Amino acid sequence: MTVRFESLGDVKEFVGLATLQPYAVQVQDGDRMVNAKSFMEMFTINFTQPLLVEVAGKENEADFARAAKRFLVCA
């Protein structure tokens, strides 16, 4: 899934959402992959473009997409 953040508040909210999940959530910025549960790592990536989110386990993708729907970029 692809997400986009409009503000630092969005990033903070997304990290909080990812932290609540019992599975791994990662965000990819080009070739770089960071832990979505870490503020420090999340603030090292470029937010001016849409970002790819990877969720551990195919069964968790739809669940996380519903929770993060306000950040999703429609394809």
mmCIF file of the N, C-alpha and C atoms, coordinates in Angstrom:
data_MODEL
# 
_entry.id   MODEL 
# 
loop_
_atom_site.group_PDB 
_atom_site.id 
_atom_site.type_symbol 
_atom_site.label_atom_id 
_atom_site.label_alt_id 
_atom_site.label_comp_id 
_atom_site.label_asym_id 
_atom_site.label_entity_id 
_atom_site.label_seq_id 
_atom_site.pdbx_PDB_ins_code 
_atom_site.Cartn_x 
_atom_site.Cartn_y 
_atom_site.Cartn_z 
_atom_site.occupancy 
_atom_site.B_iso_or_equiv 
_atom_site.pdbx_formal_charge 
_atom_site.auth_seq_id 
_atom_site.auth_comp_id 
_atom_site.auth_asym_id 
_atom_site.auth_atom_id 
_atom_site.pdbx_PDB_model_num 
ATOM 1   N N  . MET A 1 1  ? 0.845  -1.173  0.000  1.00 0.00 ? 1  MET A N  1 
ATOM 2   C CA . MET A 1 1  ? 0.000  0.000   0.000  1.00 0.00 ? 1  MET A CA 1 
ATOM 3   C C  . MET A 1 1  ? 0.887  1.230   0.000  1.00 0.00 ? 1  MET A C  1 
ATOM 4   N N  . THR A 1 2  ? 0.347  2.318   -0.472 1.00 0.00 ? 2  THR A N  1 
ATOM 5   C CA . THR A 1 2  ? 1.092  3.561   -0.568 1.00 0.00 ? 2  THR A CA 1 
ATOM 6   C C  . THR A 1 2  ? 0.415  4.617   0.304  1.00 0.00 ? 2  THR A C  1 
ATOM 7   N N  . VAL A 1 3  ? 1.240  5.364   1.037  1.00 0.00 ? 3  VAL A N  1 
ATOM 8   C CA . VAL A 1 3  ? 0.727  6.416   1.910  1.00 0.00 ? 3  VAL A CA 1 
ATOM 9   C C  . VAL A 1 3  ? 1.407  7.743   1.613  1.00 0.00 ? 3  VAL A C  1 
ATOM 10  N N  . ARG A 1 4  ? 0.778  8.802   2.079  1.00 0.00 ? 4  ARG A N  1 
ATOM 11  C CA . ARG A 1 4  ? 1.349  10.137  1.948  1.00 0.00 ? 4  ARG A CA 1 
ATOM 12  C C  . ARG A 1 4  ? 1.009  10.901  3.215  1.00 0.00 ? 4  ARG A C  1 
ATOM 13  N N  . PHE A 1 5  ? 1.973  11.678  3.696  1.00 0.00 ? 5  PHE A N  1 
ATOM 14  C CA . PHE A 1 5  ? 1.788  12.488  4.896  1.00 0.00 ? 5  PHE A CA 1 
ATOM 15  C C  . PHE A 1 5  ? 1.840  13.955  4.529  1.00 0.00 ? 5  PHE A C  1 
ATOM 16  N N  . GLU A 1 6  ? 0.921  14.737  5.078  1.00 0.00 ? 6  GLU A N  1 
ATOM 17  C CA . GLU A 1 6  ? 0.839  16.167  4.798  1.00 0.00 ? 6  GLU A CA 1 
ATOM 18  C C  . GLU A 1 6  ? 1.538  17.013  5.859  1.00 0.00 ? 6  GLU A C  1 
ATOM 19  N N  . SER A 1 7  ? 1.771  16.433  7.043  1.00 0.00 ? 7  SER A N  1 
ATOM 20  C CA . SER A 1 7  ? 2.370  17.209  8.132  1.00 0.00 ? 7  SER A CA 1 
ATOM 21  C C  . SER A 1 7  ? 3.138  16.290  9.080  1.00 0.00 ? 7  SER A C  1 
ATOM 22  N N  . LEU A 1 8  ? 3.908  16.896  9.960  1.00 0.00 ? 8  LEU A N  1 
ATOM 23  C CA . LEU A 1 8  ? 4.604  16.107  10.981 1.00 0.00 ? 8  LEU A CA 1 
ATOM 24  C C  . LEU A 1 8  ? 3.607  15.451  11.922 1.00 0.00 ? 8  LEU A C  1 
ATOM 25  N N  . GLY A 1 9  ? 2.472  16.093  12.122 1.00 0.00 ? 9  GLY A N  1 
ATOM 26  C CA . GLY A 1 9  ? 1.414  15.505  12.933 1.00 0.00 ? 9  GLY A CA 1 
ATOM 27  C C  . GLY A 1 9  ? 0.901  14.206  12.327 1.00 0.00 ? 9  GLY A C  1 
ATOM 28  N N  . ASP A 1 10 ? 0.823  14.164  10.999 1.00 0.00 ? 10 ASP A N  1 
ATOM 29  C CA . ASP A 1 10 ? 0.419  12.934  10.313 1.00 0.00 ? 10 ASP A CA 1 
ATOM 30  C C  . ASP A 1 10 ? 1.424  11.820  10.582 1.00 0.00 ? 10 ASP A C  1 
ATOM 31  N N  . VAL A 1 11 ? 2.702  12.149  10.527 1.00 0.00 ? 11 VAL A N  1 
ATOM 32  C CA . VAL A 1 11 ? 3.750  11.158  10.778 1.00 0.00 ? 11 VAL A CA 1 
ATOM 33  C C  . VAL A 1 11 ? 3.623  10.642  12.209 1.00 0.00 ? 11 VAL A C  1 
ATOM 34  N N  . LYS A 1 12 ? 3.443  11.539  13.142 1.00 0.00 ? 12 LYS A N  1 
ATOM 35  C CA . LYS A 1 12 ? 3.298  11.157  14.549 1.00 0.00 ? 12 LYS A CA 1 
ATOM 36  C C  . LYS A 1 12 ? 2.097  10.227  14.731 1.00 0.00 ? 12 LYS A C  1 
ATOM 37  N N  . GLU A 1 13 ? 0.980  10.559  14.101 1.00 0.00 ? 13 GLU A N  1 
ATOM 38  C CA . GLU A 1 13 ? -0.222 9.731   14.193 1.00 0.00 ? 13 GLU A CA 1 
ATOM 39  C C  . GLU A 1 13 ? 0.012  8.352   13.567 1.00 0.00 ? 13 GLU A C  1 
ATOM 40  N N  . PHE A 1 14 ? 0.688  8.319   12.426 1.00 0.00 ? 14 PHE A N  1 
ATOM 41  C CA . PHE A 1 14 ? 0.969  7.056   11.750 1.00 0.00 ? 14 PHE A CA 1 
ATOM 42  C C  . PHE A 1 14 ? 1.875  6.165   12.592 1.00 0.00 ? 14 PHE A C  1 
ATOM 43  N N  . VAL A 1 15 ? 2.892  6.746   13.192 1.00 0.00 ? 15 VAL A N  1 
ATOM 44  C CA . VAL A 1 15 ? 3.796  5.978   14.060 1.00 0.00 ? 15 VAL A CA 1 
ATOM 45  C C  . VAL A 1 15 ? 3.004  5.401   15.242 1.00 0.00 ? 15 VAL A C  1 
ATOM 46  N N  . GLY A 1 16 ? 2.127  6.203   15.815 1.00 0.00 ? 16 GLY A N  1 
ATOM 47  C CA . GLY A 1 16 ? 1.297  5.716   16.913 1.00 0.00 ? 16 GLY A CA 1 
ATOM 48  C C  . GLY A 1 16 ? 0.421  4.555   16.476 1.00 0.00 ? 16 GLY A C  1 
ATOM 49  N N  . LEU A 1 17 ? -0.146 4.654   15.295 1.00 0.00 ? 17 LEU A N  1 
ATOM 50  C CA . LEU A 1 17 ? -0.974 3.593   14.740 1.00 0.00 ? 17 LEU A CA 1 
ATOM 51  C C  . LEU A 1 17 ? -0.150 2.323   14.508 1.00 0.00 ? 17 LEU A C  1 
ATOM 52  N N  . ALA A 1 18 ? 1.020  2.472   13.914 1.00 0.00 ? 18 ALA A N  1 
ATOM 53  C CA . ALA A 1 18 ? 1.893  1.322   13.646 1.00 0.00 ? 18 ALA A CA 1 
ATOM 54  C C  . ALA A 1 18 ? 2.325  0.655   14.950 1.00 0.00 ? 18 ALA A C  1 
ATOM 55  N N  . THR A 1 19 ? 2.594  1.458   15.961 1.00 0.00 ? 19 THR A N  1 
ATOM 56  C CA . THR A 1 19 ? 3.042  0.936   17.252 1.00 0.00 ? 19 THR A CA 1 
ATOM 57  C C  . THR A 1 19 ? 1.984  0.048   17.907 1.00 0.00 ? 19 THR A C  1 
ATOM 58  N N  . LEU A 1 20 ? 0.725  0.323   17.649 1.00 0.00 ? 20 LEU A N  1 
ATOM 59  C CA . LEU A 1 20 ? -0.359 -0.471  18.229 1.00 0.00 ? 20 LEU A CA 1 
ATOM 60  C C  . LEU A 1 20 ? -0.483 -1.867  17.613 1.00 0.00 ? 20 LEU A C  1 
ATOM 61  N N  . GLN A 1 21 ? 0.149  -2.085  16.474 1.00 0.00 ? 21 GLN A N  1 
ATOM 62  C CA . GLN A 1 21 ? 0.014  -3.356  15.774 1.00 0.00 ? 21 GLN A CA 1 
ATOM 63  C C  . GLN A 1 21 ? 0.978  -4.401  16.337 1.00 0.00 ? 21 GLN A C  1 
ATOM 64  N N  . PRO A 1 22 ? 0.527  -5.667  16.465 1.00 0.00 ? 22 PRO A N  1 
ATOM 65  C CA . PRO A 1 22 ? 1.399  -6.723  16.982 1.00 0.00 ? 22 PRO A CA 1 
ATOM 66  C C  . PRO A 1 22 ? 2.365  -7.284  15.926 1.00 0.00 ? 22 PRO A C  1 
ATOM 67  N N  . TYR A 1 23 ? 2.301  -6.770  14.713 1.00 0.00 ? 23 TYR A N  1 
ATOM 68  C CA . TYR A 1 23 ? 3.147  -7.228  13.626 1.00 0.00 ? 23 TYR A CA 1 
ATOM 69  C C  . TYR A 1 23 ? 4.033  -6.076  13.145 1.00 0.00 ? 23 TYR A C  1 
ATOM 70  N N  . ALA A 1 24 ? 5.054  -6.416  12.375 1.00 0.00 ? 24 ALA A N  1 
ATOM 71  C CA . ALA A 1 24 ? 5.989  -5.413  11.866 1.00 0.00 ? 24 ALA A CA 1 
ATOM 72  C C  . ALA A 1 24 ? 5.346  -4.568  10.777 1.00 0.00 ? 24 ALA A C  1 
ATOM 73  N N  . VAL A 1 25 ? 5.637  -3.263  10.820 1.00 0.00 ? 25 VAL A N  1 
ATOM 74  C CA . VAL A 1 25 ? 5.192  -2.326  9.790  1.00 0.00 ? 25 VAL A CA 1 
ATOM 75  C C  . VAL A 1 25 ? 6.427  -1.534  9.369  1.00 0.00 ? 25 VAL A C  1 
ATOM 76  N N  . GLN A 1 26 ? 6.707  -1.515  8.076  1.00 0.00 ? 26 GLN A N  1 
ATOM 77  C CA . GLN A 1 26 ? 7.862  -0.796  7.563  1.00 0.00 ? 26 GLN A CA 1 
ATOM 78  C C  . GLN A 1 26 ? 7.438  0.167   6.464  1.00 0.00 ? 26 GLN A C  1 
ATOM 79  N N  . VAL A 1 27 ? 8.209  1.239   6.338  1.00 0.00 ? 27 VAL A N  1 
ATOM 80  C CA . VAL A 1 27 ? 7.955  2.240   5.313  1.00 0.00 ? 27 VAL A CA 1 
ATOM 81  C C  . VAL A 1 27 ? 9.190  2.332   4.428  1.00 0.00 ? 27 VAL A C  1 
ATOM 82  N N  . GLN A 1 28 ? 8.963  2.334   3.124  1.00 0.00 ? 28 GLN A N  1 
ATOM 83  C CA . GLN A 1 28 ? 10.062 2.383   2.163  1.00 0.00 ? 28 GLN A CA 1 
ATOM 84  C C  . GLN A 1 28 ? 10.078 3.710   1.433  1.00 0.00 ? 28 GLN A C  1 
ATOM 85  N N  . ASP A 1 29 ? 11.246 4.310   1.395  1.00 0.00 ? 29 ASP A N  1 
ATOM 86  C CA . ASP A 1 29 ? 11.500 5.561   0.683  1.00 0.00 ? 29 ASP A CA 1 
ATOM 87  C C  . ASP A 1 29 ? 12.576 5.249   -0.360 1.00 0.00 ? 29 ASP A C  1 
ATOM 88  N N  . GLY A 1 30 ? 12.162 4.872   -1.539 1.00 0.00 ? 30 GLY A N  1 
ATOM 89  C CA . GLY A 1 30 ? 13.142 4.472   -2.554 1.00 0.00 ? 30 GLY A CA 1 
ATOM 90  C C  . GLY A 1 30 ? 13.792 3.166   -2.146 1.00 0.00 ? 30 GLY A C  1 
ATOM 91  N N  . ASP A 1 31 ? 15.107 3.175   -1.977 1.00 0.00 ? 31 ASP A N  1 
ATOM 92  C CA . ASP A 1 31 ? 15.844 1.977   -1.598 1.00 0.00 ? 31 ASP A CA 1 
ATOM 93  C C  . ASP A 1 31 ? 15.936 1.803   -0.080 1.00 0.00 ? 31 ASP A C  1 
ATOM 94  N N  . ARG A 1 32 ? 15.471 2.773   0.656  1.00 0.00 ? 32 ARG A N  1 
ATOM 95  C CA . ARG A 1 32 ? 15.613 2.758   2.115  1.00 0.00 ? 32 ARG A CA 1 
ATOM 96  C C  . ARG A 1 32 ? 14.335 2.282   2.792  1.00 0.00 ? 32 ARG A C  1 
ATOM 97  N N  . MET A 1 33 ? 14.469 1.326   3.722  1.00 0.00 ? 33 MET A N  1 
ATOM 98  C CA . MET A 1 33 ? 13.337 0.781   4.467  1.00 0.00 ? 33 MET A CA 1 
ATOM 99  C C  . MET A 1 33 ? 13.547 1.110   5.946  1.00 0.00 ? 33 MET A C  1 
ATOM 100 N N  . VAL A 1 34 ? 12.500 1.672   6.588  1.00 0.00 ? 34 VAL A N  1 
ATOM 101 C CA . VAL A 1 34 ? 12.601 2.016   8.008  1.00 0.00 ? 34 VAL A CA 1 
ATOM 102 C C  . VAL A 1 34 ? 11.440 1.406   8.787  1.00 0.00 ? 34 VAL A C  1 
ATOM 103 N N  . ASN A 1 35 ? 11.646 1.260   10.080 1.00 0.00 ? 35 ASN A N  1 
ATOM 104 C CA . ASN A 1 35 ? 10.640 0.738   10.995 1.00 0.00 ? 35 ASN A CA 1 
ATOM 105 C C  . ASN A 1 35 ? 9.594  1.824   11.247 1.00 0.00 ? 35 ASN A C  1 
ATOM 106 N N  . ALA A 1 36 ? 8.340  1.565   10.897 1.00 0.00 ? 36 ALA A N  1 
ATOM 107 C CA . ALA A 1 36 ? 7.271  2.558   11.054 1.00 0.00 ? 36 ALA A CA 1 
ATOM 108 C C  . ALA A 1 36 ? 6.906  2.790   12.520 1.00 0.00 ? 36 ALA A C  1 
ATOM 109 N N  . LYS A 1 37 ? 7.417  1.966   13.416 1.00 0.00 ? 37 LYS A N  1 
ATOM 110 C CA . LYS A 1 37 ? 7.141  2.113   14.844 1.00 0.00 ? 37 LYS A CA 1 
ATOM 111 C C  . LYS A 1 37 ? 8.170  3.000   15.540 1.00 0.00 ? 37 LYS A C  1 
ATOM 112 N N  . SER A 1 38 ? 9.140  3.489   14.799 1.00 0.00 ? 38 SER A N  1 
ATOM 113 C CA . SER A 1 38 ? 10.228 4.293   15.362 1.00 0.00 ? 38 SER A CA 1 
ATOM 114 C C  . SER A 1 38 ? 10.166 5.737   14.857 1.00 0.00 ? 38 SER A C  1 
ATOM 115 N N  . PHE A 1 39 ? 9.930  6.675   15.779 1.00 0.00 ? 39 PHE A N  1 
ATOM 116 C CA . PHE A 1 39 ? 9.938  8.093   15.392 1.00 0.00 ? 39 PHE A CA 1 
ATOM 117 C C  . PHE A 1 39 ? 11.273 8.468   14.778 1.00 0.00 ? 39 PHE A C  1 
ATOM 118 N N  . MET A 1 40 ? 12.345 8.022   15.407 1.00 0.00 ? 40 MET A N  1 
ATOM 119 C CA . MET A 1 40 ? 13.688 8.380   14.936 1.00 0.00 ? 40 MET A CA 1 
ATOM 120 C C  . MET A 1 40 ? 13.901 7.929   13.488 1.00 0.00 ? 40 MET A C  1 
ATOM 121 N N  . GLU A 1 41 ? 13.541 6.715   13.180 1.00 0.00 ? 41 GLU A N  1 
ATOM 122 C CA . GLU A 1 41 ? 13.730 6.211   11.820 1.00 0.00 ? 41 GLU A CA 1 
ATOM 123 C C  . GLU A 1 41 ? 12.782 6.893   10.834 1.00 0.00 ? 41 GLU A C  1 
ATOM 124 N N  . MET A 1 42 ? 11.548 7.086   11.239 1.00 0.00 ? 42 MET A N  1 
ATOM 125 C CA . MET A 1 42 ? 10.571 7.707   10.336 1.00 0.00 ? 42 MET A CA 1 
ATOM 126 C C  . MET A 1 42 ? 10.970 9.127   9.947  1.00 0.00 ? 42 MET A C  1 
ATOM 127 N N  . PHE A 1 43 ? 11.574 9.842   10.850 1.00 0.00 ? 43 PHE A N  1 
ATOM 128 C CA . PHE A 1 43 ? 11.953 11.220  10.547 1.00 0.00 ? 43 PHE A CA 1 
ATOM 129 C C  . PHE A 1 43 ? 13.234 11.329  9.725  1.00 0.00 ? 43 PHE A C  1 
ATOM 130 N N  . THR A 1 44 ? 13.770 10.197  9.284  1.00 0.00 ? 44 THR A N  1 
ATOM 131 C CA . THR A 1 44 ? 14.960 10.228  8.428  1.00 0.00 ? 44 THR A CA 1 
ATOM 132 C C  . THR A 1 44 ? 14.619 10.045  6.954  1.00 0.00 ? 44 THR A C  1 
ATOM 133 N N  . ILE A 1 45 ? 13.332 9.837   6.647  1.00 0.00 ? 45 ILE A N  1 
ATOM 134 C CA . ILE A 1 45 ? 12.965 9.615   5.254  1.00 0.00 ? 45 ILE A CA 1 
ATOM 135 C C  . ILE A 1 45 ? 12.299 10.851  4.645  1.00 0.00 ? 45 ILE A C  1 
ATOM 136 N N  . ASN A 1 46 ? 12.196 10.844  3.341  1.00 0.00 ? 46 ASN A N  1 
ATOM 137 C CA . ASN A 1 46 ? 11.669 11.974  2.582  1.00 0.00 ? 46 ASN A CA 1 
ATOM 138 C C  . ASN A 1 46 ? 10.142 11.874  2.492  1.00 0.00 ? 46 ASN A C  1 
ATOM 139 N N  . PHE A 1 47 ? 9.435  12.845  3.060  1.00 0.00 ? 47 PHE A N  1 
ATOM 140 C CA . PHE A 1 47 ? 7.977  12.833  3.074  1.00 0.00 ? 47 PHE A CA 1 
ATOM 141 C C  . PHE A 1 47 ? 7.356  13.634  1.932  1.00 0.00 ? 47 PHE A C  1 
ATOM 142 N N  . THR A 1 48 ? 8.143  14.125  1.001  1.00 0.00 ? 48 THR A N  1 
ATOM 143 C CA . THR A 1 48 ? 7.596  14.934  -0.081 1.00 0.00 ? 48 THR A CA 1 
ATOM 144 C C  . THR A 1 48 ? 6.992  14.084  -1.200 1.00 0.00 ? 48 THR A C  1 
ATOM 145 N N  . GLN A 1 49 ? 7.114  12.779  -1.068 1.00 0.00 ? 49 GLN A N  1 
ATOM 146 C CA . GLN A 1 49 ? 6.592  11.867  -2.074 1.00 0.00 ? 49 GLN A CA 1 
ATOM 147 C C  . GLN A 1 49 ? 5.807  10.754  -1.395 1.00 0.00 ? 49 GLN A C  1 
ATOM 148 N N  . PRO A 1 50 ? 4.959  10.058  -2.141 1.00 0.00 ? 50 PRO A N  1 
ATOM 149 C CA . PRO A 1 50 ? 4.257  8.907   -1.555 1.00 0.00 ? 50 PRO A CA 1 
ATOM 150 C C  . PRO A 1 50 ? 5.261  7.842   -1.122 1.00 0.00 ? 50 PRO A C  1 
ATOM 151 N N  . LEU A 1 51 ? 4.916  7.106   -0.083 1.00 0.00 ? 51 LEU A N  1 
ATOM 152 C CA . LEU A 1 51 ? 5.798  6.097   0.483  1.00 0.00 ? 51 LEU A CA 1 
ATOM 153 C C  . LEU A 1 51 ? 5.113  4.736   0.466  1.00 0.00 ? 51 LEU A C  1 
ATOM 154 N N  . LEU A 1 52 ? 5.903  3.697   0.260  1.00 0.00 ? 52 LEU A N  1 
ATOM 155 C CA . LEU A 1 52 ? 5.392  2.335   0.245  1.00 0.00 ? 52 LEU A CA 1 
ATOM 156 C C  . LEU A 1 52 ? 5.405  1.778   1.670  1.00 0.00 ? 52 LEU A C  1 
ATOM 157 N N  . VAL A 1 53 ? 4.294  1.172   2.085  1.00 0.00 ? 53 VAL A N  1 
ATOM 158 C CA . VAL A 1 53 ? 4.200  0.552   3.408  1.00 0.00 ? 53 VAL A CA 1 
ATOM 159 C C  . VAL A 1 53 ? 4.141  -0.954  3.222  1.00 0.00 ? 53 VAL A C  1 
ATOM 160 N N  . GLU A 1 54 ? 4.958  -1.661  3.992  1.00 0.00 ? 54 GLU A N  1 
ATOM 161 C CA . GLU A 1 54 ? 4.944  -3.121  3.989  1.00 0.00 ? 54 GLU A CA 1 
ATOM 162 C C  . GLU A 1 54 ? 4.565  -3.596  5.378  1.00 0.00 ? 54 GLU A C  1 
ATOM 163 N N  . VAL A 1 55 ? 3.601  -4.503  5.420  1.00 0.00 ? 55 VAL A N  1 
ATOM 164 C CA . VAL A 1 55 ? 3.100  -5.059  6.668  1.00 0.00 ? 55 VAL A CA 1 
ATOM 165 C C  . VAL A 1 55 ? 3.449  -6.538  6.699  1.00 0.00 ? 55 VAL A C  1 
ATOM 166 N N  . ALA A 1 56 ? 3.969  -7.021  7.831  1.00 0.00 ? 56 ALA A N  1 
ATOM 167 C CA . ALA A 1 56 ? 4.319  -8.433  7.943  1.00 0.00 ? 56 ALA A CA 1 
ATOM 168 C C  . ALA A 1 56 ? 3.060  -9.288  7.902  1.00 0.00 ? 56 ALA A C  1 
ATOM 169 N N  . GLY A 1 57 ? 3.023  -10.220 6.999  1.00 0.00 ? 57 GLY A N  1 
ATOM 170 C CA . GLY A 1 57 ? 1.904  -11.143 6.897  1.00 0.00 ? 57 GLY A CA 1 
ATOM 171 C C  . GLY A 1 57 ? 0.785  -10.622 6.015  1.00 0.00 ? 57 GLY A C  1 
ATOM 172 N N  . LYS A 1 58 ? 0.501  -11.338 4.955  1.00 0.00 ? 58 LYS A N  1 
ATOM 173 C CA . LYS A 1 58 ? -0.564 -10.946 4.018  1.00 0.00 ? 58 LYS A CA 1 
ATOM 174 C C  . LYS A 1 58 ? -1.901 -10.773 4.728  1.00 0.00 ? 58 LYS A C  1 
ATOM 175 N N  . GLU A 1 59 ? -2.149 -11.580 5.756  1.00 0.00 ? 59 GLU A N  1 
ATOM 176 C CA . GLU A 1 59 ? -3.417 -11.497 6.476  1.00 0.00 ? 59 GLU A CA 1 
ATOM 177 C C  . GLU A 1 59 ? -3.579 -10.191 7.247  1.00 0.00 ? 59 GLU A C  1 
ATOM 178 N N  . ASN A 1 60 ? -2.489 -9.476  7.478  1.00 0.00 ? 60 ASN A N  1 
ATOM 179 C CA . ASN A 1 60 ? -2.529 -8.222  8.231  1.00 0.00 ? 60 ASN A CA 1 
ATOM 180 C C  . ASN A 1 60 ? -2.691 -6.985  7.347  1.00 0.00 ? 60 ASN A C  1 
ATOM 181 N N  . GLU A 1 61 ? -2.469 -7.123  6.060  1.00 0.00 ? 61 GLU A N  1 
ATOM 182 C CA . GLU A 1 61 ? -2.490 -5.964  5.154  1.00 0.00 ? 61 GLU A CA 1 
ATOM 183 C C  . GLU A 1 61 ? -3.835 -5.241  5.130  1.00 0.00 ? 61 GLU A C  1 
ATOM 184 N N  . ALA A 1 62 ? -4.912 -5.977  4.975  1.00 0.00 ? 62 ALA A N  1 
ATOM 185 C CA . ALA A 1 62 ? -6.241 -5.355  4.904  1.00 0.00 ? 62 ALA A CA 1 
ATOM 186 C C  . ALA A 1 62 ? -6.594 -4.689  6.230  1.00 0.00 ? 62 ALA A C  1 
ATOM 187 N N  . ASP A 1 63 ? -6.226 -5.331  7.330  1.00 0.00 ? 63 ASP A N  1 
ATOM 188 C CA . ASP A 1 63 ? -6.483 -4.776  8.656  1.00 0.00 ? 63 ASP A CA 1 
ATOM 189 C C  . ASP A 1 63 ? -5.760 -3.442  8.829  1.00 0.00 ? 63 ASP A C  1 
ATOM 190 N N  . PHE A 1 64 ? -4.491 -3.400  8.459  1.00 0.00 ? 64 PHE A N  1 
ATOM 191 C CA . PHE A 1 64 ? -3.728 -2.167  8.615  1.00 0.00 ? 64 PHE A CA 1 
ATOM 192 C C  . PHE A 1 64 ? -4.209 -1.099  7.633  1.00 0.00 ? 64 PHE A C  1 
ATOM 193 N N  . ALA A 1 65 ? -4.582 -1.505  6.436  1.00 0.00 ? 65 ALA A N  1 
ATOM 194 C CA . ALA A 1 65 ? -5.085 -0.543  5.443  1.00 0.00 ? 65 ALA A CA 1 
ATOM 195 C C  . ALA A 1 65 ? -6.351 0.146   5.953  1.00 0.00 ? 65 ALA A C  1 
ATOM 196 N N  . ARG A 1 66 ? -7.225 -0.606  6.611  1.00 0.00 ? 66 ARG A N  1 
ATOM 197 C CA . ARG A 1 66 ? -8.430 0.011   7.194  1.00 0.00 ? 66 ARG A CA 1 
ATOM 198 C C  . ARG A 1 66 ? -8.060 1.006   8.290  1.00 0.00 ? 66 ARG A C  1 
ATOM 199 N N  . ALA A 1 67 ? -7.112 0.635   9.131  1.00 0.00 ? 67 ALA A N  1 
ATOM 200 C CA . ALA A 1 67 ? -6.703 1.504   10.227 1.00 0.00 ? 67 ALA A CA 1 
ATOM 201 C C  . ALA A 1 67 ? -6.003 2.769   9.718  1.00 0.00 ? 67 ALA A C  1 
ATOM 202 N N  . ALA A 1 68 ? -5.270 2.659   8.623  1.00 0.00 ? 68 ALA A N  1 
ATOM 203 C CA . ALA A 1 68 ? -4.474 3.778   8.095  1.00 0.00 ? 68 ALA A CA 1 
ATOM 204 C C  . ALA A 1 68 ? -5.127 4.431   6.887  1.00 0.00 ? 68 ALA A C  1 
ATOM 205 N N  . LYS A 1 69 ? -6.423 4.222   6.693  1.00 0.00 ? 69 LYS A N  1 
ATOM 206 C CA . LYS A 1 69 ? -7.074 4.655   5.457  1.00 0.00 ? 69 LYS A CA 1 
ATOM 207 C C  . LYS A 1 69 ? -6.944 6.144   5.151  1.00 0.00 ? 69 LYS A C  1 
ATOM 208 N N  . ARG A 1 70 ? -6.861 6.983   6.160  1.00 0.00 ? 70 ARG A N  1 
ATOM 209 C CA . ARG A 1 70 ? -6.760 8.420   5.867  1.00 0.00 ? 70 ARG A CA 1 
ATOM 210 C C  . ARG A 1 70 ? -5.424 8.824   5.249  1.00 0.00 ? 70 ARG A C  1 
ATOM 211 N N  . PHE A 1 71 ? -4.422 7.954   5.366  1.00 0.00 ? 71 PHE A N  1 
ATOM 212 C CA . PHE A 1 71 ? -3.088 8.232   4.785  1.00 0.00 ? 71 PHE A CA 1 
ATOM 213 C C  . PHE A 1 71 ? -2.888 7.580   3.423  1.00 0.00 ? 71 PHE A C  1 
ATOM 214 N N  . LEU A 1 72 ? -3.796 6.696   3.037  1.00 0.00 ? 72 LEU A N  1 
ATOM 215 C CA . LEU A 1 72 ? -3.621 5.941   1.787  1.00 0.00 ? 72 LEU A CA 1 
ATOM 216 C C  . LEU A 1 72 ? -3.740 6.823   0.559  1.00 0.00 ? 72 LEU A C  1 
ATOM 217 N N  . VAL A 1 73 ? -2.904 6.519   -0.420 1.00 0.00 ? 73 VAL A N  1 
ATOM 218 C CA . VAL A 1 73 ? -2.943 7.182   -1.721 1.00 0.00 ? 73 VAL A CA 1 
ATOM 219 C C  . VAL A 1 73 ? -3.718 6.264   -2.635 1.00 0.00 ? 73 VAL A C  1 
ATOM 220 N N  . CYS A 1 74 ? -4.787 6.752   -3.209 1.00 0.00 ? 74 CYS A N  1 
ATOM 221 C CA . CYS A 1 74 ? -5.596 5.935   -4.131 1.00 0.00 ? 74 CYS A CA 1 
ATOM 222 C C  . CYS A 1 74 ? -4.870 5.811   -5.456 1.00 0.00 ? 74 CYS A C  1 
ATOM 223 N N  . ALA A 1 75 ? -4.808 4.592   -5.936 1.00 0.00 ? 75 ALA A N  1 
ATOM 224 C CA . ALA A 1 75 ? -4.110 4.344   -7.201 1.00 0.00 ? 75 ALA A CA 1 
ATOM 225 C C  . ALA A 1 75 ? -5.076 4.464   -8.360 1.00 0.00 ? 75 ALA A C  1 
# 
